[in-house]
Amino acid sequence: MPDDGYVLAALATILVVTFGLRALPFLVIGPLRESAFVQFLGRYMPVGIMLILVVYTLKDVSLGDRWHGVPELLALVVTVGLHLWRRNALLSILGGTALYVVLVNTVYSAG
């Protein structure tokens, strides 16, 4: 069994590391907010991520079959329309996803 000094040293090390890791973000947030690079990322990164997600989602859509691509296109139009109308990402994503799920499982189902 380790002696008391070893246990106290381990606990002190854990305390210092934990406190340092929790305090570090508050120490660096000020300079980061004024950084031109971080402001650039804050402005353009959400659009870039959404574009990547749209491309990734639509990359496997087969346009050769009769109805393939129609539910995706309708859901995409509704998502963009909701976003332009309400400027609410959550509403846009949920609305487009709900429409897509309904279309795929009812109107354009394979049976």
C-alpha positions as protocol buffer text, in pm:
chain_id: "A"
residue {
  index: 1
  type: MET
  ca { x: 0 y: 0 z: 0 }
}
residue {
  index: 2
  type: PRO
  ca { x: 141 y: 344 z: -92 }
}
residue {
  index: 3
  type: ASP
  ca { x: 244 y: 572 z: 189 }
}
residue {
  index: 4
  type: ASP
  ca { x: 53 y: 888 z: 279 }
}
residue {
  index: 5
  type: GLY
  ca { x: 303 y: 1123 z: 113 }
}
residue {
  index: 6
  type: TYR
  ca { x: 267 y: 947 z: -221 }
}
residue {
  index: 7
  type: VAL
  ca { x: -115 y: 961 z: -205 }
}
residue {
  index: 8
  type: LEU
  ca { x: -111 y: 1330 z: -109 }
}
residue {
  index: 9
  type: ALA
  ca { x: 133 y: 1410 z: -392 }
}
residue {
  index: 10
  type: ALA
  ca { x: -88 y: 1223 z: -642 }
}
residue {
  index: 11
  type: LEU
  ca { x: -400 y: 1405 z: -519 }
}
residue {
  index: 12
  type: ALA
  ca { x: -221 y: 1742 z: -537 }
}
residue {
  index: 13
  type: THR
  ca { x: -110 y: 1667 z: -893 }
}
residue {
  index: 14
  type: ILE
  ca { x: -462 y: 1569 z: -991 }
}
residue {
  index: 15
  type: LEU
  ca { x: -600 y: 1886 z: -830 }
}
residue {
  index: 16
  type: VAL
  ca { x: -352 y: 2115 z: -1009 }
}
residue {
  index: 17
  type: VAL
  ca { x: -401 y: 1951 z: -1349 }
}
residue {
  index: 18
  type: THR
  ca { x: -782 y: 1950 z: -1320 }
}
residue {
  index: 19
  type: PHE
  ca { x: -793 y: 2312 z: -1208 }
}
residue {
  index: 20
  type: GLY
  ca { x: -551 y: 2415 z: -1484 }
}
residue {
  index: 21
  type: LEU
  ca { x: -752 y: 2239 z: -1754 }
}
residue {
  index: 22
  type: ARG
  ca { x: -1073 y: 2403 z: -1634 }
}
residue {
  index: 23
  type: ALA
  ca { x: -919 y: 2750 z: -1607 }
}
residue {
  index: 24
  type: LEU
  ca { x: -728 y: 2742 z: -1936 }
}
residue {
  index: 25
  type: PRO
  ca { x: -1027 y: 2816 z: -2166 }
}
residue {
  index: 26
  type: PHE
  ca { x: -1110 y: 3129 z: -1966 }
}
residue {
  index: 27
  type: LEU
  ca { x: -753 y: 3251 z: -1994 }
}
residue {
  index: 28
  type: VAL
  ca { x: -734 y: 3217 z: -2373 }
}
residue {
  index: 29
  type: ILE
  ca { x: -1089 y: 3321 z: -2471 }
}
residue {
  index: 30
  type: GLY
  ca { x: -1013 y: 3695 z: -2466 }
}
residue {
  index: 31
  type: PRO
  ca { x: -735 y: 3694 z: -2726 }
}
residue {
  index: 32
  type: LEU
  ca { x: -924 y: 3441 z: -2938 }
}
residue {
  index: 33
  type: ARG
  ca { x: -1233 y: 3661 z: -2963 }
}
residue {
  index: 34
  type: GLU
  ca { x: -1024 y: 3941 z: -3109 }
}
residue {
  index: 35
  type: SER
  ca { x: -844 y: 3714 z: -3355 }
}
residue {
  index: 36
  type: ALA
  ca { x: -925 y: 3781 z: -3721 }
}
residue {
  index: 37
  type: PHE
  ca { x: -884 y: 3411 z: -3799 }
}
residue {
  index: 38
  type: VAL
  ca { x: -1139 y: 3305 z: -3537 }
}
residue {
  index: 39
  type: GLN
  ca { x: -1382 y: 3571 z: -3660 }
}
residue {
  index: 40
  type: PHE
  ca { x: -1335 y: 3442 z: -4015 }
}
residue {
  index: 41
  type: LEU
  ca { x: -1406 y: 3086 z: -3899 }
}
residue {
  index: 42
  type: GLY
  ca { x: -1713 y: 3202 z: -3709 }
}
residue {
  index: 43
  type: ARG
  ca { x: -1847 y: 3374 z: -4017 }
}
residue {
  index: 44
  type: TYR
  ca { x: -1780 y: 3112 z: -4286 }
}
residue {
  index: 45
  type: MET
  ca { x: -1745 y: 2776 z: -4111 }
}
residue {
  index: 46
  type: PRO
  ca { x: -2119 y: 2712 z: -4053 }
}
residue {
  index: 47
  type: VAL
  ca { x: -2193 y: 2764 z: -4422 }
}
residue {
  index: 48
  type: GLY
  ca { x: -1902 y: 2543 z: -4522 }
}
residue {
  index: 49
  type: ILE
  ca { x: -2010 y: 2266 z: -4288 }
}
residue {
  index: 50
  type: MET
  ca { x: -2368 y: 2280 z: -4417 }
}
residue {
  index: 51
  type: LEU
  ca { x: -2241 y: 2264 z: -4775 }
}
residue {
  index: 52
  type: ILE
  ca { x: -2027 y: 1960 z: -4695 }
}
residue {
  index: 53
  type: LEU
  ca { x: -2325 y: 1791 z: -4527 }
}
residue {
  index: 54
  type: VAL
  ca { x: -2551 y: 1859 z: -4827 }
}
residue {
  index: 55
  type: VAL
  ca { x: -2294 y: 1722 z: -5072 }
}
residue {
  index: 56
  type: TYR
  ca { x: -2234 y: 1417 z: -4853 }
}
residue {
  index: 57
  type: THR
  ca { x: -2608 y: 1355 z: -4820 }
}
residue {
  index: 58
  type: LEU
  ca { x: -2681 y: 1386 z: -5191 }
}
residue {
  index: 59
  type: LYS
  ca { x: -2370 y: 1209 z: -5326 }
}
residue {
  index: 60
  type: ASP
  ca { x: -2535 y: 865 z: -5348 }
}
residue {
  index: 61
  type: VAL
  ca { x: -2869 y: 977 z: -5495 }
}
residue {
  index: 62
  type: SER
  ca { x: -2938 y: 782 z: -5812 }
}
residue {
  index: 63
  type: LEU
  ca { x: -3099 y: 997 z: -6079 }
}
residue {
  index: 64
  type: GLY
  ca { x: -3129 y: 711 z: -6330 }
}
residue {
  index: 65
  type: ASP
  ca { x: -3439 y: 547 z: -6182 }
}
residue {
  index: 66
  type: ARG
  ca { x: -3792 y: 680 z: -6213 }
}
residue {
  index: 67
  type: TRP
  ca { x: -3850 y: 852 z: -5876 }
}
residue {
  index: 68
  type: HIS
  ca { x: -3502 y: 854 z: -5729 }
}
residue {
  index: 69
  type: GLY
  ca { x: -3392 y: 1201 z: -5637 }
}
residue {
  index: 70
  type: VAL
  ca { x: -3743 y: 1345 z: -5610 }
}
residue {
  index: 71
  type: PRO
  ca { x: -3781 y: 1307 z: -5230 }
}
residue {
  index: 72
  type: GLU
  ca { x: -3431 y: 1442 z: -5178 }
}
residue {
  index: 73
  type: LEU
  ca { x: -3495 y: 1738 z: -5406 }
}
residue {
  index: 74
  type: LEU
  ca { x: -3830 y: 1821 z: -5242 }
}
residue {
  index: 75
  type: ALA
  ca { x: -3680 y: 1793 z: -4893 }
}
residue {
  index: 76
  type: LEU
  ca { x: -3387 y: 2013 z: -4997 }
}
residue {
  index: 77
  type: VAL
  ca { x: -3621 y: 2278 z: -5140 }
}
residue {
  index: 78
  type: VAL
  ca { x: -3832 y: 2275 z: -4822 }
}
residue {
  index: 79
  type: THR
  ca { x: -3522 y: 2297 z: -4602 }
}
residue {
  index: 80
  type: VAL
  ca { x: -3385 y: 2595 z: -4794 }
}
residue {
  index: 81
  type: GLY
  ca { x: -3729 y: 2760 z: -4807 }
}
residue {
  index: 82
  type: LEU
  ca { x: -3784 y: 2721 z: -4434 }
}
residue {
  index: 83
  type: HIS
  ca { x: -3441 y: 2859 z: -4363 }
}
residue {
  index: 84
  type: LEU
  ca { x: -3489 y: 3161 z: -4588 }
}
residue {
  index: 85
  type: TRP
  ca { x: -3833 y: 3222 z: -4437 }
}
residue {
  index: 86
  type: ARG
  ca { x: -3761 y: 3176 z: -4064 }
}
residue {
  index: 87
  type: ARG
  ca { x: -3377 y: 3189 z: -4040 }
}
residue {
  index: 88
  type: ASN
  ca { x: -3391 y: 2904 z: -3790 }
}
residue {
  index: 89
  type: ALA
  ca { x: -3150 y: 2617 z: -3856 }
}
residue {
  index: 90
  type: LEU
  ca { x: -3326 y: 2375 z: -3621 }
}
residue {
  index: 91
  type: LEU
  ca { x: -3665 y: 2435 z: -3783 }
}
residue {
  index: 92
  type: SER
  ca { x: -3516 y: 2403 z: -4130 }
}
residue {
  index: 93
  type: ILE
  ca { x: -3334 y: 2079 z: -4058 }
}
residue {
  index: 94
  type: LEU
  ca { x: -3626 y: 1921 z: -3874 }
}
residue {
  index: 95
  type: GLY
  ca { x: -3878 y: 2029 z: -4140 }
}
residue {
  index: 96
  type: GLY
  ca { x: -3671 y: 1899 z: -4430 }
}
residue {
  index: 97
  type: THR
  ca { x: -3588 y: 1575 z: -4252 }
}
residue {
  index: 98
  type: ALA
  ca { x: -3952 y: 1515 z: -4156 }
}
residue {
  index: 99
  type: LEU
  ca { x: -4069 y: 1575 z: -4512 }
}
residue {
  index: 100
  type: TYR
  ca { x: -3801 y: 1341 z: -4648 }
}
residue {
  index: 101
  type: VAL
  ca { x: -3894 y: 1064 z: -4405 }
}
residue {
  index: 102
  type: VAL
  ca { x: -4265 y: 1098 z: -4486 }
}
residue {
  index: 103
  type: LEU
  ca { x: -4201 y: 1099 z: -4862 }
}
residue {
  index: 104
  type: VAL
  ca { x: -3966 y: 801 z: -4856 }
}
residue {
  index: 105
  type: ASN
  ca { x: -4193 y: 593 z: -4633 }
}
residue {
  index: 106
  type: THR
  ca { x: -4527 y: 676 z: -4796 }
}
residue {
  index: 107
  type: VAL
  ca { x: -4538 y: 841 z: -5136 }
}
residue {
  index: 108
  type: TYR
  ca { x: -4215 y: 707 z: -5286 }
}
residue {
  index: 109
  type: SER
  ca { x: -4191 y: 377 z: -5098 }
}
residue {
  index: 110
  type: ALA
  ca { x: -4074 y: 81 z: -5301 }
}
residue {
  index: 111
  type: GLY
  ca { x: -4384 y: -127 z: -5238 }
}
